[in-house]
Amino acid sequence: MQEEKLELLFIRAKLLELSSEEQALIKNAKDSLNSAYAPYSGFLVGASILLDNGEVINGSNQENVAYPSGLCAERVALFYAGARFPDAKIKTIAVSVMSKNFKVTDVISPCGACRQVMAEYEDKQEQAIKVILHSPTDQVLIANTVESLLPFMFKSPLLKQH
């Protein structure tokens, strides 16, 4: 029963089963692992965003010895996309991970803060954002909307009135 519910929200796939556009986005996310700065956790994250204007924005996690001062790859890419192309809509975000300290064999989901930021962009643009999560073993989990990752996202039209 649990597996059936998962299949309604997500699609499991192998990398080679994806479109060439999605494979290229994942390659960008994997390449972004090289610019990750993770000397404390050893956990590298790369993110790549495809905008509706054709631009691709990449980001990687950037740690800091004062842990709350670092930033996740997803938010690095999302905030840069929002600042550089404020009118463009986000079509897809791909996320890839790797650890220097242990073997990652399955997909890893974005943290709650990143999910909330993705949800805000999805709400702002009034269009779903496809989320592609990629593992080092080339397993892929696809959510066709951020709401699948954050079903009770924090949003309220009343907040916008103030």
Secondary structure, 3 states (H helix, E strand, C coil): CHHHHHHHHEEEEEHHHCCHHHHHHHHHHHHHHHHCECCCCCEEEEEEEEECCCCEEEEECECCCCHHHCECHHHHHHHHHHHHCCCCCEEEEEEEEEECCCCCCCCCCCCHHHHHHHHHHHHHHCCCCEEEEECCCCEEEEECCHHHCCCCCCCCHHHHHC
